[in-house]
Amino acid sequence: MLAQILLNLNLIMHKHLLFSYKNPSPLYPNSKRKSKLLKSSLKLLIVLIFNLFSVVALSQPQLVKDINTSNPTTSSSTPSNFIAINETLFFVGSNDTYGQELYKSDGSEEGTVLVKDINPGSNSSFCQNLTNVNGVLYFSAKNGLSGWELWKSDGTKEGTKMVKDIFPGSGPSDLAHFHKTGNLLFFIANDGVHGRELWKSDGSEEGTVLVKDIIPGSGDAFQYSLSINYEFTSSDHELFFKMDDETHGEELWKSDGTEDGTVLIKDINSGISNSNVNSPVFFNGNVYFFANDGISGRSLWKSDGTEGGTIIVKVDLTGGGLIATSNFIYFLGFDNTSGSELWKSDGTNDGTILVKDINPGSNGSYPISLINSNDMIYFSADNGLNGVEVWMSNGTESGTTMIKDIYPGIGTSFPQMLTAIGNDLFFNAKDEDGKQELWKSDGTEEGTFLVKDLRPGEGYSYPSNLTNLNGQLFFAANDGMLGMNFGKAMELRRELI
């Protein structure tokens, strides 16, 4: 960016001088005209240099606000659970006055404020499950009276309110797995009568209801366990999920938000045995997932939501991390020939192929953290020579390349939290000095660089919660002085330069 600005500055100055000499003023003799020209050019140069340094300053990561100021050198606000909604970033932060509560930010220090002290005083509301449904923030929180319940917020104190006390009184309703489908919020909850079941909400108390008591009575259709991810995915109007109804084992289900429309799609592994559905993603009218029917082994499946339309795409292929692009799904796939590598599928058997054997042979490169940006796939992988580094793929073997060996040699930089903004990729990575900091890439080796060492000397800042808000990257980082606090990296988007 700096080189481009300097080039533009040089061109502007050249054009200004050229224009002045080609268009001499009749009001001044040559000597006076040259003096006037030099003064005019000097003023322009000063303005351009000022603008140059302003842009450079803005392009550097900067602390937005030190939220917990009780101890200026060690106290941390531990910002987490970032979510961007319209022009606002919501997150959970803490300080010694309010405890852990809901905050919002517009990117300025004065615009970074507590939304509401939900659990008054220094007690914490422990906001979780932050989810955007048509511009409204939904989350779970406790106010000290009602336990963990469903809340919503429009970003104002008055507009932040509990939607419904699902488990009346101080008992927790065990809210989890929030997911937007159409205009509804689906989630798991326990009302103290029906066990942990599927619920929905339209944002009103009367519209927050149990969808179906899948296991009648107080039994739990969804077990309470941090190790279980029910992996909700959806079309425009239907939710797809896996669950065990104690009759068919763990299988693929769907719901349109009605009791009659909440049904088992297919008993893939017949009887009480589990098909072990994982990594469902909706693509081109079907939900794709991995499952085991007890006959063909773990395979790639797809479903149009009907029993007859739930079929194997490719047998003897397991994996995870499915993501959808315009024309393909990409995923970590495993077979006995290549190990764990990058695969893609167009939904057909013949169109489900290995993209590239990144680590040749059966060892596998274990591609993880796949993200899609304009149909370009970014991920982390290990080719067996350079350790785990950042890679990119356009879906072809030749177009699947390591972007940069950040930790040279067999050392691993282990890129994490890959986040695309425009044509740039941001991520957390470790260099040969062991410092885990914020990096940026335009997809080329020379355009991949450390943004800034936010914690000079020993230690590292470990940027986390990387989130795009209207072309700006927001994240939490520990600079070693203010603790884990809230920062942002302001970047000029290319189309604005």
C-alpha positions in Angstrom: 0.0 0.0 0.0 2.8 2.4 0.9 4.6 1.9 -2.4 1.4 2.5 -4.3 0.7 5.7 -2.4 4.3 7.0 -3.1 3.9 6.1 -6.8 0.6 8.0 -6.9 2.2 11.0 -5.1 5.0 11.1 -7.7 2.6 10.9 -10.6 0.4 13.7 -9.2 3.4 16.0 -8.6 4.7 15.3 -12.1 1.3 16.0 -13.7 1.0 19.2 -11.6 4.4 20.5 -12.7 3.8 19.5 -16.3 0.5 21.2 -16.4 1.9 24.4 -14.9 4.8 24.6 -17.4 2.5 23.9 -20.4 0.1 26.6 -19.3 2.2 29.6 -18.2 0.3 32.4 -16.5 0.3 35.7 -18.5 0.0 37.5 -15.2 3.6 36.7 -14.1 7.0 37.1 -15.7 9.0 33.8 -16.0 10.9 34.2 -12.7 7.8 35.2 -10.7 5.8 32.4 -12.4 8.5 29.8 -11.4 8.5 31.1 -7.8 4.7 30.9 -7.7 4.8 27.4 -9.2 7.3 26.2 -6.6 5.3 27.5 -3.7 2.1 25.9 -5.2 3.9 22.6 -5.7 5.4 22.7 -2.1 1.9 23.2 -0.6 0.6 20.3 -2.6 3.5 18.2 -1.5 2.9 19.0 2.1 -0.8 18.1 1.8 0.0 14.8 0.0 2.7 13.9 2.6 0.2 14.6 5.4 -2.4 12.4 3.8 0.2 9.7 3.2 1.1 9.5 6.9 -2.6 9.6 7.9 -3.3 6.6 5.7 -0.3 4.7 6.9 -1.3 5.4 10.5 -4.9 4.2 9.9 -3.7 1.0 8.3 -2.0 -0.1 11.5 -3.7 -2.1 14.2 -4.8 0.1 17.0 -6.5 -0.4 20.4 -10.1 0.6 20.2 -10.7 0.8 24.0 -9.3 -0.4 27.2 -12.5 -1.7 28.7 -11.2 -2.9 32.1 -9.2 -0.1 33.6 -9.1 -1.2 37.2 -5.4 -2.1 36.8 -3.9 -0.3 33.8 -1.1 -2.8 33.3 -2.6 -6.2 34.0 -6.4 -6.1 33.9 -8.0 -7.8 30.9 -11.5 -7.4 29.5 -11.3 -10.7 27.7 -13.4 -9.7 24.8 -15.0 -12.7 23.0 -18.0 -13.9 21.0 -17.7 -11.2 18.3 -20.6 -10.8 15.8 -21.1 -8.0 13.2 -24.7 -6.8 12.6 -25.2 -4.0 10.2 -22.9 -1.1 11.4 -22.3 -2.5 14.9 -20.0 -5.1 16.4 -21.4 -6.9 19.4 -19.2 -8.8 21.8 -18.9 -10.0 25.4 -16.4 -8.2 27.6 -15.8 -7.8 31.3 -14.6 -5.3 33.9 -14.5 -5.0 37.7 -17.6 -2.8 37.8 -20.1 -4.7 35.7 -18.7 -8.2 35.4 -19.0 -10.0 32.1 -21.7 -8.3 30.0 -22.8 -7.4 26.5 -20.9 -4.6 24.7 -21.1 -3.0 21.3 -18.7 -0.9 19.2 -18.7 1.2 16.0 -14.9 1.2 15.9 -14.4 4.3 17.9 -13.4 4.6 21.6 -16.5 6.6 22.5 -18.7 4.3 20.5 -17.5 1.2 22.4 -19.9 0.9 25.2 -21.8 -1.4 27.6 -25.1 -2.2 26.0 -26.8 -3.2 29.3 -25.8 -4.4 32.7 -28.1 -7.5 32.5 -27.1 -9.0 35.8 -26.8 -5.8 37.9 -23.6 -4.8 39.7 -20.3 -6.8 39.4 -22.2 -10.0 38.8 -22.0 -11.4 35.3 -24.7 -12.3 32.8 -22.3 -14.6 30.9 -23.8 -13.9 27.5 -23.4 -16.7 25.0 -24.8 -18.0 21.6 -24.7 -14.5 20.0 -26.7 -14.9 16.7 -28.0 -12.5 14.1 -31.6 -13.0 12.9 -32.5 -10.3 10.4 -30.6 -7.5 12.1 -31.6 -8.4 15.7 -29.1 -9.9 18.1 -30.3 -13.0 20.0 -28.3 -14.6 22.8 -28.5 -16.4 26.1 -27.9 -14.7 29.4 -28.9 -14.7 33.1 -30.1 -11.7 35.0 -29.7 -13.1 38.5 -33.4 -13.9 38.8 -34.3 -16.1 35.8 -31.2 -18.2 35.1 -29.9 -18.6 31.6 -32.7 -17.6 29.2 -33.3 -16.3 25.7 -32.6 -12.5 25.2 -32.6 -10.2 22.3 -31.1 -6.7 21.6 -31.3 -3.9 19.1 -28.1 -2.4 20.5 -29.9 -0.1 23.0 -30.4 -0.5 26.7 -34.2 -0.3 26.4 -34.2 -2.7 23.5 -32.2 -5.4 25.3 -34.7 -7.6 27.0 -35.5 -11.2 27.9 -37.7 -12.8 25.2 -39.0 -15.6 27.4 -38.4 -17.3 30.8 -38.4 -20.8 29.2 -37.6 -22.6 32.5 -39.7 -20.5 34.9 -37.8 -19.3 38.0 -34.1 -19.4 38.6 -33.6 -22.7 36.8 -31.4 -22.6 33.6 -33.1 -23.6 30.4 -29.8 -24.9 29.0 -29.9 -22.9 25.8 -27.6 -24.1 23.0 -27.1 -24.4 19.2 -28.7 -21.1 18.1 -29.3 -21.2 14.3 -31.2 -18.8 12.0 -33.5 -20.4 9.4 -35.6 -18.0 7.4 -37.1 -15.5 9.9 -36.9 -17.9 12.8 -34.4 -18.7 15.5 -34.0 -22.4 16.2 -32.3 -23.6 19.4 -32.2 -26.3 22.0 -33.8 -25.7 25.4 -35.2 -27.3 28.5 -38.4 -25.9 30.0 -38.2 -28.3 33.0 -41.1 -30.4 31.7 -40.1 -31.8 28.3 -36.3 -32.2 28.7 -33.8 -30.8 26.1 -35.8 -30.4 22.9 -36.0 -28.3 19.7 -37.5 -24.8 20.1 -38.1 -21.8 17.9 -38.6 -18.1 18.4 -39.9 -15.2 16.2 -38.7 -12.7 18.9 -41.9 -12.5 20.8 -42.8 -14.3 24.1 -45.8 -16.0 22.6 -43.8 -16.9 19.5 -41.1 -18.7 21.5 -42.3 -22.3 21.7 -41.4 -25.9 21.8 -41.3 -27.3 18.2 -41.8 -30.9 19.1 -41.4 -33.2 22.1 -39.3 -35.7 20.1 -38.7 -37.9 23.2 -42.0 -37.6 25.1 -41.9 -36.5 28.7 -38.8 -35.3 30.5 -36.4 -37.3 28.3 -33.7 -35.4 26.4 -33.7 -35.5 22.6 -30.5 -33.5 22.7 -27.9 -34.6 25.3 -26.3 -31.9 27.4 -22.6 -32.3 26.6 -19.9 -29.8 25.5 -18.4 -32.6 23.4 -21.5 -33.0 21.2 -22.1 -30.7 18.2 -25.5 -31.2 16.7 -24.3 -29.3 13.6 -27.4 -27.5 12.5 -27.6 -26.3 8.9 -30.5 -25.0 6.9 -32.1 -24.1 3.6 -34.2 -21.0 3.3 -37.0 -22.6 5.2 -36.0 -25.9 6.7 -33.5 -26.8 9.5 -31.4 -30.0 9.1 -29.8 -31.6 12.2 -28.8 -34.9 13.7 -30.3 -36.5 16.8 -31.1 -39.8 18.5 -34.8 -40.4 19.2 -33.9 -43.7 21.1 -35.5 -45.7 18.4 -33.5 -45.1 15.2 -30.1 -44.1 16.6 -28.4 -40.9 15.7 -29.7 -39.9 12.2 -30.5 -37.0 10.0 -33.7 -35.0 10.8 -35.4 -31.9 9.4 -37.8 -29.3 10.7 -39.9 -26.5 9.1 -40.8 -25.2 12.5 -44.0 -27.2 13.0 -44.6 -30.4 15.0 -45.7 -32.3 11.9 -42.9 -31.0 9.8 -40.2 -32.1 12.3 -39.3 -35.6 11.1 -36.6 -38.2 10.6 -35.6 -38.0 7.0 -34.1 -41.5 6.7 -32.9 -44.3 9.0 -29.6 -44.5 7.2 -28.2 -47.2 9.5 -31.3 -49.2 10.2 -32.4 -49.9 13.7 -30.9 -48.4 16.8 -27.4 -48.2 15.4 -26.0 -44.7 14.7 -25.2 -43.5 11.2 -22.9 -40.9 12.8 -23.9 -38.0 10.6 -21.3 -35.2 10.6 -20.4 -31.9 8.8 -23.8 -31.2 7.1 -23.8 -28.3 4.7 -26.6 -27.1 2.4 -25.6 -26.7 -1.3 -27.6 -26.5 -4.5 -30.9 -27.8 -3.1 -29.4 -30.6 -1.0 -27.8 -31.1 2.3 -24.4 -32.9 2.1 -22.9 -34.8 5.0 -20.8 -37.9 5.9 -22.5 -40.9 7.3 -22.2 -44.7 7.7 -25.1 -47.0 6.7 -23.5 -50.1 8.2 -22.9 -51.6 4.8 -20.8 -49.2 2.6 -18.7 -47.8 5.4 -18.4 -44.1 5.9 -19.3 -42.2 2.8 -20.3 -38.9 1.4 -24.1 -38.5 1.3 -26.7 -36.0 0.1 -30.3 -35.4 0.8 -33.1 -33.4 -0.7 -35.1 -33.8 2.5 -37.0 -36.9 1.4 -36.2 -40.5 2.2 -35.9 -41.5 -1.4 -33.7 -38.5 -2.2 -31.2 -39.3 0.6 -28.5 -41.2 -1.3 -24.7 -42.0 -1.3 -22.6 -39.6 -3.4 -19.4 -41.5 -3.1 -18.6 -44.7 -1.1 -15.7 -45.4 1.2 -14.8 -41.7 1.7 -14.9 -40.1 5.0 -14.0 -36.6 6.2 -15.3 -33.3 7.6 -15.2 -29.6 7.4 -17.6 -29.3 4.4 -18.0 -25.8 2.9 -20.0 -24.6 -0.1 -18.9 -22.4 -3.0 -20.9 -21.4 -6.1 -20.3 -24.7 -8.0 -18.7 -27.2 -5.5 -18.4 -28.3 -1.9 -14.9 -28.6 -0.6 -13.8 -30.7 2.4 -11.1 -32.7 4.1 -11.5 -36.1 2.6 -9.8 -39.3 3.6 -9.1 -42.5 1.6 -6.5 -45.2 2.0 -4.5 -44.0 -1.0 -3.9 -40.3 -0.3 -4.7 -40.0 3.4 -6.4 -36.8 4.5 -6.4 -34.3 1.6 -8.4 -31.5 0.0 -11.4 -32.8 -2.0 -14.3 -31.3 -3.9 -17.7 -32.5 -5.2 -20.3 -31.3 -7.6 -22.8 -33.7 -6.1 -22.1 -36.6 -8.4 -19.9 -39.7 -7.9 -17.7 -38.8 -10.9 -17.5 -35.2 -9.8 -16.3 -36.0 -6.3 -12.5 -35.9 -6.7 -9.2 -35.3 -4.9 -8.1 -31.7 -5.7 -4.4 -32.4 -4.9 -2.3 -34.8 -3.0 -0.5 -32.1 -1.1 1.5 -34.4 1.0 2.3 -37.2 -1.6 1.4 -40.7 -0.5 -0.9 -41.9 2.2 0.4 -39.6 5.0 -2.1 -36.8 4.2 -1.7 -33.0 4.6 -4.8 -32.7 6.9 -6.3 -29.5 5.5 -8.2 -27.6 8.1 -9.9 -24.3 8.7 -11.3 -24.1 5.2 -13.0 -20.8 4.2 -14.4 -19.6 0.9 -13.7 -16.1 -0.4 -15.1 -15.5 -3.9 -14.8 -19.2 -4.8 -11.1 -19.3 -3.7 -10.5 -21.7 -0.9 -8.1 -20.8 1.9 -6.9 -23.4 4.4 -4.0 -24.7 6.5 -2.1 -27.8 5.5 1.1 -29.7 5.9 2.9 -30.9 2.7 5.4 -32.9 4.7 8.3 -30.4 4.0 7.2 -27.0 5.4 5.0 -27.9 8.3 1.5 -26.5 8.7 1.2 -23.3 6.6 -1.4 -21.3 4.8 -2.6 -22.6 1.4 -5.1 -21.5 -1.3 -6.9 -23.4 -4.1 -9.1 -22.5 -7.0 -10.2 -26.1 -7.3 -7.5 -27.3 -9.7 -4.3 -29.3 -8.9 -2.1 -26.6 -10.4 -4.0 -23.9 -8.6 -3.6 -25.4 -5.2 -0.4 -23.8 -3.7 1.2 -22.9 -0.5 1.0 -19.1 -0.2 4.1 -18.7 2.1 6.4 -20.7 4.4 5.9 -18.4 7.3 7.9 -20.6 9.7 10.7 -21.6 7.3 11.6 -25.2 6.9 9.8 -28.0 8.7 8.7 -25.7 11.5 4.9 -25.0 11.5 3.3 -21.6 11.7 -0.1 -23.2 12.2 -2.4 -20.5 10.7 -5.6 -20.1 12.5 -8.8 -18.0 12.4 -8.6 -17.4 8.7 -10.8 -14.4 7.8 -11.3 -12.9 4.4 -12.0 -9.2 3.8 -12.3 -8.1 0.2 -9.3 -9.6 -1.6 -7.2 -10.0 1.6 -6.8 -12.8 4.0 -6.1 -12.2 7.7 -5.0 -14.9 10.2 -3.1 -15.7 13.3 0.2 -17.4 12.7 3.5 -18.2 14.4 6.9 -17.3 12.9 10.4 -18.8 13.6 10.7 -16.7 16.8 7.6 -18.4 18.2 5.6 -15.1 18.1 1.9 -15.7 17.3 0.7 -12.5 15.7 -1.6 -11.0 13.1 -0.7 -11.7 9.5 -2.2 -10.5 6.2 -2.1 -12.0 2.6 -3.2 -11.0 -0.8 -2.6 -14.6 -2.0 1.0 -14.0 -3.1 4.2 -14.8 -1.2 5.5 -11.3 -1.4 2.1 -9.9 -0.3 2.0 -12.1 2.8 3.4 -10.3 5.8 3.2 -9.7 9.5 0.8 -6.8 10.1 2.4 -5.7 13.3 4.2 -7.2 16.3 1.6 -6.2 18.9 3.7 -7.4 21.8 7.4 -6.6 21.1 10.0 -8.6 22.9 9.1 -11.8 24.7 5.6 -13.3 24.4 3.0 -12.9 21.7 -0.4 -11.2 21.4 -2.4 -14.2 20.1 -5.0 -12.3 18.1 -8.4 -14.0 18.3 -12.1 -13.5 17.4 -11.1 -12.1 13.9 -14.3 -10.5 12.6 -15.1 -8.4 9.5 -17.3 -5.4 10.1 -17.8 -3.4 6.8 -14.3 -3.9 5.6 -12.5 -3.5 8.9 -11.0 -6.3 10.9 -11.8 -6.4 14.6 -10.1 -8.7 17.0 -9.0 -9.3 20.6 -5.3 -9.3 21.4 -2.9 -9.2 24.4 -0.2 -6.5 24.1 1.4 -7.5 27.4 0.5 -4.1 28.9 -3.3 -3.8 28.9 -4.0 -7.5 28.9 -6.4 -9.1 26.5 -8.2 -6.2 25.0 -10.1 -5.0 22.1 -8.3 -3.9 18.9 -8.9 -3.4 15.3 -6.9 -3.3 12.1 -8.2 -0.6 9.8 -7.5 -1.5 6.2 -8.4 0.5 3.0 -10.3 -1.8 0.7 -8.8 -2.0 -2.7 -11.9 -0.7 -4.5 -11.7 2.5 -2.4 -8.1 3.4 -3.2 
